[in-house]
Amino acid sequence: MSPSGAEYIKQVKSQIDEIDPSAVSEVLGADGVVIIDVRESDEWDAGHIPGAKFVTRGHLESRIEGAAPNRSDRVILYCASGNRSALAARTLREELGYERVESMTGGYTLWKDRGYEVEVPRTFTPEQRQRYSRHFLLPEVGVEGQQKLLDAKVLLLGAGGLGSPTALYLAAAGVGTLGIVDDDVVDVSNLQRQVIHATSRVGVPKVDSAEQAINDLNPDVVVRKYETRLDATNIVDIIRDYDIVVDGVDNFPTRYLLNDATVRLKIPVVSAAILGFEGQLSVFAPYDGPCYRCLFRQPPPAELAPSCGANGVLGVLPGTMGLLQATEVVKLIIGAGDPLIGRLLIYDALDASTTELRVRRDPECPICSRAPDAITDDELGVFPDYEAFCAAAG
């Protein structure tokens, strides 16, 4: 005769290690300890243990590695009462090779009854649950990552070739606030590569055209428009409230201005450049890696760095590089993967090859070699003449 449900659970619990909620509370946030919530999504939404990772019991085998990649870590599982987590603990230990697995006695119910801290996540609307459903399935994103995306503020410099695909995919991903800086209007010649615009919007300011496309794609996104040219008088006021800046500008004076301002404000920049059939990409995270000046202390002569307007660009190349920019932005927001900090990626579309160069911080860099606290408030908005600087270098 097979055992009853209660007897079977009792038998399972005798085969695993259990831990009291009081002991769990003492190791929250400790290195090498992973707390896993194996309940269903509606239970998670009602509240969970702070710092816990969400992997439903039904998806445990396929997704646990994303939440607990190191099988030697201490893994503590919990459910509502301790039964599902007991079954999950036995699966992790006996079938998936995890070495230190425990189930929390009494589950979330006992944790909450004892008055321990709980975290109640943002409630997603039914439409949002559908829209971001593929993100929720990814352990690296999930509910917590999607919340970070919706809370993020990203500034795009330019609504042109690079800014177009980046803006569309960041909007689709649910980045909550997108700022767009561009003082140009849509021209027919833009439409070969600037996919956020349309023939019907020729003559319309690019910031307005981009806003329409973004709103049509995802009404969750707030668009802030700056129909102006970025310069030394406005850059600090424009960029200071953003988490990340996406560099899609096409001239060296603005790039050096952007670098110096973002280093001072400690804002990471996802930077790309395109010409002909070649693109470059890197992430400049102040004080975590090199800045733009570490890589290019002096701008190249004009004849070695012509504009796309002078030499042309393959129409699909900005799409390739813009999507890579969007990917790096998402990684920075959710804290997943290895961003291109200290690395320069070079892409050649003609032979579909990539080259990666390592870039280190320059100890003599005129910008990032200074300690962050050495920059005074008076210096923050004072910048040299970058037009003269780049002209002298050429």
KATASUL-V67335 format. One record per pair of residues at least 24 apart in sequence whose ideal C-beta (glycine too) atoms are under 10 Angstrom apart, sorted by the first residue. I is the first residue (numbers start at 1). J is the second residue. Records with the same first field share a line. If there is no record, write none. Layout:
I = J / J
This chain:
5 = 83
6 = 83
8 = 83 / 87
9 = 81 / 82 / 83 / 84 / 86 / 87
10 = 83 / 86
11 = 86
12 = 83 / 86 / 87 / 89 / 90 / 103
13 = 82 / 83 / 85 / 86 / 87 / 89 / 90 / 103 / 105
14 = 86
15 = 86 / 89 / 90 / 93 / 94
16 = 77 / 85 / 86 / 87 / 88 / 89 / 90 / 91 / 92 / 93 / 94 / 101 / 102 / 103
17 = 76 / 86 / 89 / 93 / 100 / 101 / 102 / 103
18 = 76 / 82 / 85 / 86 / 89 / 102 / 103 / 104 / 105 / 106
19 = 74 / 76 / 77 / 78 / 102 / 103 / 104 / 105
20 = 102 / 104 / 105 / 106 / 110 / 111 / 114
21 = 49 / 78 / 82 / 104 / 105 / 106 / 107 / 108 / 109 / 110 / 111 / 112 / 113 / 114 / 116
22 = 105 / 110 / 111 / 114 / 116
23 = 76 / 102 / 104 / 105
24 = 49 / 52 / 76 / 78 / 102 / 104 / 105 / 111 / 116
25 = 49 / 111 / 114 / 116 / 117
27 = 74 / 76
28 = 52 / 76 / 116 / 117
30 = 74
31 = 73 / 74
32 = 70 / 72 / 73 / 74 / 75 / 100
33 = 68 / 73 / 74 / 75 / 76 / 100
34 = 64 / 67 / 68 / 69 / 70 / 73 / 74 / 75 / 76 / 77 / 98 / 100 / 101
35 = 67 / 68 / 74 / 75 / 76 / 77 / 78 / 104
36 = 60 / 64 / 67 / 68 / 75 / 76 / 77 / 78 / 79 / 85 / 88 / 89 / 92 / 101 / 104
37 = 67 / 77 / 78 / 79 / 80 / 85 / 104 / 107 / 108
38 = 64 / 77 / 78 / 79 / 80 / 84 / 85 / 86 / 87 / 88 / 89 / 91 / 103 / 107
39 = 78 / 79 / 80 / 84 / 85 / 107 / 108
40 = 79 / 80 / 84
41 = 124 / 129 / 136 / 143
43 = 79 / 80 / 107 / 108
44 = 108 / 119 / 120 / 121 / 142 / 143
45 = 120 / 121 / 122 / 123 / 124 / 129 / 143
46 = 108 / 112 / 118 / 120 / 121 / 123
47 = 108 / 111 / 112 / 118 / 119 / 120 / 121
48 = 78 / 108 / 111 / 112 / 118 / 119 / 120 / 121 / 143
49 = 76 / 78 / 104 / 108 / 111 / 112 / 116 / 117 / 118 / 119
50 = 116 / 117 / 118 / 119
51 = 117 / 119 / 144
52 = 76 / 77 / 78 / 108 / 119 / 144
53 = 139 / 142 / 144
54 = 121 / 136 / 139 / 142 / 143 / 144
55 = 88 / 139 / 142
56 = 84 / 88
57 = 84 / 85 / 87 / 88 / 91
58 = 84
59 = 137 / 139
60 = 84 / 87 / 88 / 91 / 92 / 95 / 96
61 = 88 / 91 / 92 / 95 / 96
62 = 137 / 139
63 = 137 / 138 / 139 / 142
64 = 88 / 91 / 92 / 96 / 98 / 139
65 = 96 / 139
66 = 138 / 139 / 140 / 141 / 142 / 336
67 = 139 / 140 / 142
68 = 92 / 96 / 98 / 101 / 139
69 = 139
70 = 98 / 99
71 = 96 / 97 / 98 / 99 / 100 / 101
72 = 97 / 98 / 99 / 100
73 = 98 / 99 / 100 / 101
74 = 98 / 99 / 100 / 101 / 102
75 = 99 / 100 / 101 / 102 / 103
76 = 100 / 101 / 102 / 103 / 104
77 = 101 / 102 / 103 / 104 / 107
78 = 102 / 103 / 104 / 105 / 106 / 107 / 108 / 109 / 110 / 111
79 = 103 / 104 / 107 / 108 / 109
80 = 106 / 107 / 108 / 109 / 110 / 112
81 = 105 / 106 / 107 / 108 / 109 / 110
82 = 106 / 107 / 108 / 109 / 110
83 = 107
119 = 144
121 = 146 / 147
122 = 146 / 147 / 150 / 151
124 = 150
125 = 220
127 = 219 / 220
128 = 174 / 218 / 220
131 = 172 / 174 / 218 / 219 / 220
132 = 172 / 173 / 174 / 218 / 220
135 = 173 / 174 / 330 / 334
138 = 334 / 336
139 = 336
140 = 330 / 331 / 334 / 335 / 336 / 337
141 = 173 / 174 / 330 / 333 / 334 / 336
142 = 334
144 = 334 / 335
145 = 173 / 174 / 330 / 333 / 334 / 335 / 336
146 = 173 / 174 / 334
147 = 174 / 176 / 334
148 = 174 / 175 / 176 / 243 / 330 / 332 / 333 / 334 / 335
149 = 173 / 174 / 175 / 176 / 220 / 329 / 330 / 333 / 334
150 = 174 / 175 / 176 / 177 / 220 / 221 / 333
151 = 175 / 176 / 177 / 243 / 333
152 = 176 / 177 / 178 / 242 / 243 / 244 / 329 / 330 / 332 / 333 / 334
153 = 177 / 178 / 179 / 222 / 224 / 241 / 242 / 243 / 244 / 333
154 = 178 / 179 / 180 / 242 / 243 / 244 / 245 / 246 / 270 / 326 / 329 / 330 / 332 / 333
155 = 179 / 180 / 181 / 224 / 226 / 230 / 238 / 239 / 240 / 241 / 242 / 243 / 244 / 245 / 246 / 247 / 262 / 267 / 269
156 = 180 / 181 / 182 / 207 / 210 / 226 / 242 / 244 / 245 / 246 / 247 / 248 / 270 / 322 / 325 / 326 / 329
157 = 181 / 182 / 226 / 230 / 235 / 238 / 239 / 245 / 246 / 247 / 248 / 249 / 250 / 254 / 255 / 258 / 269 / 271
158 = 182 / 183 / 184 / 194 / 206 / 210 / 230 / 246 / 247 / 248 / 249 / 250 / 254
159 = 184 / 186 / 190 / 194 / 196 / 197 / 205 / 206 / 207 / 208 / 209 / 210 / 211 / 213 / 214 / 225 / 248
160 = 184 / 190 / 193 / 194 / 196 / 197 / 206 / 210 / 248 / 249 / 250 / 308 / 318 / 322
161 = 190 / 192 / 193 / 194 / 195 / 196 / 248 / 250 / 272 / 274 / 308 / 313 / 315 / 317 / 318 / 319 / 321 / 322
162 = 193 / 194 / 246 / 247 / 248 / 249 / 250 / 270 / 271 / 272 / 273 / 274 / 279 / 281 / 317 / 318 / 319 / 321 / 322 / 323 / 324 / 325 / 326
163 = 194 / 196 / 206 / 210 / 246 / 247 / 248 / 249 / 272 / 318 / 322 / 325
164 = 190 / 193 / 194 / 195 / 196 / 197 / 206 / 209 / 210 / 213 / 248 / 318 / 319 / 322
165 = 193 / 194 / 195 / 196 / 248 / 316 / 318 / 319 / 320 / 321 / 322 / 323 / 324 / 325 / 326
166 = 196 / 246 / 248 / 270 / 272 / 318 / 319 / 321 / 322 / 323 / 324 / 325 / 326 / 327 / 328 / 329
167 = 195 / 196 / 210 / 211 / 213 / 214 / 217 / 221 / 223 / 246 / 248 / 322 / 326
168 = 195 / 196 / 210 / 213 / 214 / 217 / 218 / 319 / 322 / 323 / 326
169 = 217 / 319 / 322 / 323 / 325 / 326 / 327 / 329 / 330
170 = 214 / 218 / 221 / 244 / 246 / 322 / 325 / 326 / 327 / 329 / 330 / 333
171 = 196 / 210 / 213 / 214 / 215 / 216 / 217 / 218 / 219 / 220 / 221 / 223 / 326
172 = 214 / 217 / 218 / 221 / 326
173 = 218 / 221 / 326 / 327 / 329 / 330 / 333 / 334
174 = 218 / 220 / 221 / 330
175 = 214 / 218 / 220 / 221 / 222 / 243 / 244 / 326 / 329 / 330 / 333
176 = 218 / 220 / 221 / 222
177 = 221 / 222 / 223 / 224 / 241 / 242 / 243
178 = 210 / 211 / 214 / 218 / 221 / 222 / 223 / 224 / 225 / 242 / 246
179 = 207 / 222 / 223 / 224 / 225 / 226 / 238 / 239 / 241 / 242 / 245 / 246
180 = 206 / 207 / 208 / 209 / 210 / 211 / 214 / 223 / 224 / 225 / 226 / 227 / 246 / 248
181 = 206 / 207 / 224 / 225 / 226 / 227 / 228 / 229 / 230 / 234 / 235 / 238 / 239 / 245 / 248 / 249 / 254
182 = 206 / 207 / 208 / 209 / 210 / 225 / 226 / 227 / 228 / 229 / 230 / 248 / 249
183 = 207 / 226 / 227 / 228 / 229 / 230
184 = 227 / 229
185 = 209 / 227
186 = 210
189 = 309
191 = 315
192 = 312 / 313 / 314 / 315 / 316 / 318
193 = 274 / 308 / 313 / 314 / 315 / 316 / 317 / 318 / 319 / 322
194 = 315 / 318 / 319 / 322
195 = 315 / 316 / 318 / 319 / 322
196 = 322
229 = 254
230 = 254 / 257 / 258 / 261
231 = 257 / 383 / 386 / 387
232 = 257 / 260 / 261 / 381 / 382 / 383 / 384 / 385 / 386
233 = 381 / 383
234 = 381
235 = 260 / 261 / 262 / 265 / 381 / 383
236 = 261 / 262 / 264 / 265 / 380 / 381 / 382 / 383
237 = 381
239 = 265 / 267 / 269
240 = 264 / 265 / 267 / 380 / 381
241 = 265 / 267
242 = 267 / 268
243 = 267 / 268 / 329 / 332 / 333
244 = 268 / 269 / 270 / 283 / 285 / 328 / 329 / 330 / 332 / 333
245 = 269 / 270 / 271 / 284 / 329
246 = 270 / 271 / 272 / 322 / 325 / 326 / 328 / 329
247 = 271 / 272 / 273 / 282 / 284 / 292 / 325
248 = 272 / 273 / 274 / 318 / 321 / 322 / 325
249 = 273
250 = 274 / 275 / 307 / 308 / 309 / 313
251 = 299 / 305 / 307 / 386 / 387 / 390
252 = 292 / 296 / 298 / 299 / 300 / 302 / 305 / 386 / 387 / 389 / 390 / 391 / 393 / 394
253 = 299 / 385 / 386 / 387 / 388 / 389 / 390 / 391
254 = 386 / 387 / 390
255 = 292 / 293 / 296 / 299 / 386 / 390
256 = 292 / 293 / 296 / 298 / 299 / 367 / 383 / 384 / 386 / 387 / 389 / 390 / 393
257 = 383 / 384 / 386 / 387 / 389
258 = 284 / 292 / 386
259 = 284 / 286 / 291 / 292 / 293 / 294 / 295 / 296 / 367 / 368 / 386
260 = 291 / 292 / 293 / 366 / 367 / 368 / 383 / 384 / 386
261 = 367 / 380 / 381 / 383
262 = 286 / 291 / 292 / 367
263 = 287 / 291 / 292 / 293 / 365 / 367 / 368 / 370 / 372 / 375
264 = 367 / 368 / 370 / 372 / 375 / 379 / 380 / 381 / 382 / 383
265 = 372 / 375 / 380
266 = 372 / 375
268 = 328 / 329 / 332 / 339 / 341
270 = 324 / 325 / 326 / 327 / 328 / 329 / 331 / 332 / 339 / 340
271 = 295 / 325 / 328 / 340 / 344
272 = 318 / 320 / 321 / 322 / 324 / 325 / 328 / 345 / 347
273 = 305 / 308 / 321 / 346
274 = 308 / 313 / 314 / 317 / 318 / 319 / 320 / 321 / 322 / 347 / 349
275 = 305 / 306 / 307 / 308 / 310 / 311 / 312 / 313 / 314 / 317
276 = 306 / 308 / 311 / 312 / 313 / 314 / 317 / 348 / 349 / 350
277 = 312 / 313 / 314 / 316 / 317 / 347 / 348 / 349 / 350 / 351
278 = 313 / 314 / 317 / 321 / 346 / 347 / 348 / 349 / 350
279 = 313 / 314 / 317 / 318 / 320 / 321 / 322 / 324 / 325 / 345 / 346 / 347 / 348 / 349 / 354
280 = 321 / 344 / 345 / 346 / 347 / 355 / 357
281 = 320 / 321 / 322 / 324 / 325 / 327 / 328 / 340 / 343 / 344 / 345 / 346 / 347 / 354 / 356
282 = 328 / 339 / 340 / 341 / 342 / 343 / 344 / 345 / 346 / 356 / 357 / 359
283 = 325 / 328 / 329 / 331 / 332 / 339 / 340 / 341 / 342 / 343 / 344 / 345
284 = 340 / 341 / 342 / 359 / 368
285 = 332 / 339 / 340 / 341 / 342
286 = 367 / 368 / 372
287 = 361 / 368 / 371 / 372
288 = 339 / 341 / 342 / 361
289 = 339 / 340 / 341 / 342 / 343 / 359 / 360 / 361 / 368
290 = 341 / 342 / 343 / 344 / 358 / 359 / 360 / 361 / 362 / 365 / 368
291 = 359 / 361 / 362 / 365 / 366 / 367 / 368 / 369
292 = 365 / 367 / 368
293 = 362 / 365 / 366 / 367 / 368 / 369
294 = 342 / 359 / 360 / 361 / 362 / 363 / 364 / 365 / 366 / 367 / 368 / 369
295 = 342 / 344 / 357 / 359 / 360 / 362 / 365
296 = 393
297 = 362 / 364 / 365 / 366 / 367 / 393
298 = 389 / 390 / 392 / 393 / 394
299 = 386 / 389 / 390 / 391 / 392 / 393 / 394
300 = 390 / 393 / 394
301 = 390 / 393 / 394
302 = 390 / 391 / 393 / 394
303 = 394
304 = 394
305 = 390 / 394
313 = 349
314 = 349 / 350
316 = 349
317 = 347 / 349
320 = 347 / 349 / 352
321 = 345 / 347 / 349
324 = 354
